Amino acid sequence: MVRPLNPTGPAQRPLRAHSDRELATEFQRALDTGDGVAGAHCVHERWMRGEFAERIDAALEILWKRAGESIPDWLPMRYVSWLPTAYEISGSFKASAGRSNIYLVLLDYSDRRGDDHGVYVGMSRYSPAQRFDQHKAGIRAAGSVLKRGIEVLTGPTLHLQHIRRADAARIEKALAEALSDAGIRVEGGH
């Protein structure tokens, strides 16, 4: 029997202990009831387990069609090969409470060789969504986000919201370096 999910963030992976069969059952229940949060956790867990890209994309597509209004903003709208790495690296950073936010923006590099996606690492007193909108509107915009920004990758940095400015400045730079060291194309992080 599958238990209902607690409202936890994606980094906690509330479905980690579920078998593949239980995960499939929970995903179908989420689709049947239009439960975007439960469905997002199912897709996220499959992603973290290294499920094939085509299966993740198919699951994302059907979930967005059936439960789009209730999907949490931390679930990306498209497959990103290095998302598990971003969670692992981001999760290693800790900070004290404050008013600054660390954010990641998915960048489109489909016109270049290598991975189709890169990431911009930034910090701001604005929420990640507000800051992304500012970039796209040309307000203190990084050229890479203005030209290539697709969406905010909220999940990996949920725990790095409302932190001290000094911590944010340190983490922004270190996170960019660590993601780059892991082979991800990185912009920002200054």
N, C-alpha and C positions, 0 to 999 in steps of 0.2 A: 504494500500500500504506500502511495506517495503522499507525503505530508505537505501542507501548504508552506510556502516560503515565508521566512521572516523578511522584513524590509531592510536587508543588509546591502552594502555596496558590493560591486563586482569583485574587488580585490579579496574579499573574504571567501569567495567561491562557495556559497551555501550548498551547492549541489556536488561538491567534490567527491563525496562518499557514495553518490548514486551510481548504480551500474548503468551501462549503456542502455539497457532495456528500460530501466526506471526513468532515465533521462528522456527517452523517446516517448514514454507514456506521459510524463509531465509536460513535454512540449505539445503533444496532441491535446491534452487537457487545456493548456494555455490557449491554443488556437481555437478550440471549441467554445471557450468562454470569453475570448477576446481579452485575455489577461496579458498585457504587454510586459509587465514586470516579470512574471513567471517565465514567459517565453524568452525574454531577454537573458535571464539567468541561464536558461537551457542552451541558447545559442552561444552565450559567452563561455559556458563550461566546455562545450564541444570545441570551441576555438582554442581554449587553453590546453585541451588534450591533443591538439594537433590534427583535428579533422581536416579532410581534404577541402581545399578552397572552394571547389564547385558545390560541395554540400553546405558549406557555411553560407555562400551566396544564395543558394536556393532557400535555405532556412530563413535568412534575412528577408528575402523577397516575400515569402509567404507570411512571415510575421508582420512585416510592414503593411501588407494588404489587409490582414485580419484584425490587427490590434494596434495600428499605427498611433492612434491618439493616446494610448496608455503606455507606450514604450518609454522607458526612462532615457534621459539625454546622454547617459554614459555609453549606450550601445551604438557603435558606429553604424552608418548606413551602408557600408560596403566592406568587403574583405580587405584586411591589411595583414600581410604575411608576418610582420614582426610585432604584432600587438602583444603576444605573450611576453616577448622580451621587454617591451616598454613597461608592462606591469611589473615584471620582476625588478627591473632597474629602478623605476620610480618608487617602488615599495621600500627600497633600502634607505630612502631619505626621511628624516624626521625633523620637525620644527616646532617652535613655540607659537602660541596663539598671538594673532595680530590682525592687520588689515590688508595684507598683500596676498595675491594669488599667483600660483604657478599654473601655466596652461600650455597645452600642446595643440598645434594646428596641423591637420593632415594636409600635405602638399601633393599636388599632382605633377608627377614627372614622367607621364606616359609618353612624352615626346623625346625622352632621353633613354640611353641604354641603361640596363640594370633594372632594379626594382621600380615599379610604376609609382611608388609613393615615398615621400620623405616627410620630415616633421620640422616644424618651427617650434622652438622652445622660448617662452616668454614669461614675464612677470608683470603684474599690474595691480592697481588697487581696485580696478573694475572686475566684474565677474568674467570668466573666460568667454561666455557668449557675448557679453557687451563689448569686450575688447576685440573679439573677432569681427563683430559688426563695424567697429571703428576702423580696423585695418581695411576691410572691404570698402568702406566709404572714403578711404584715403586720409583718415585722421591719424596723424603720427604713425603712418602705415609702414610696415616692413615691405619692401618690394616683392619678396618671395611670397608673402601672404596675400598681398594685393593681386598678384598675377596668378599664383598657383594654389591659394588656399581653398580647400574643399569644405572642411568641417572641423569643429573642435573635437579633439579626442579627450573627453571629460574623464572617463573612467580611471586611467592610470594615475591621474593627479588629484583625485577627489580628496585625498588625505592632506594635500598641500594647499588647501584653501584657507583663507583667514589666518595667515601666519605672519610672523614678524618680518619687517622689511629686510633687515640684515640677513635673516635666514633665507628669505626669498632670493636675494641677490646671490648668496653663496650657492644655493641649490640650483638656481637657473643655470649658472655656468657649469657646475659639476654634472648636472643632469644632461646637458647638451654634450659635454665631453664623453660621458659614459655611454650615451646612446650612439654617438659617433664611433666610439671604440667597439661597439657591438656590431658595427657594419651598417648602421642606418644612416641615410643621407640627412644631415641636420643643418638647419639654418637657425639664426638667432643665438640665444644663450650667452649674451654678452654681459 
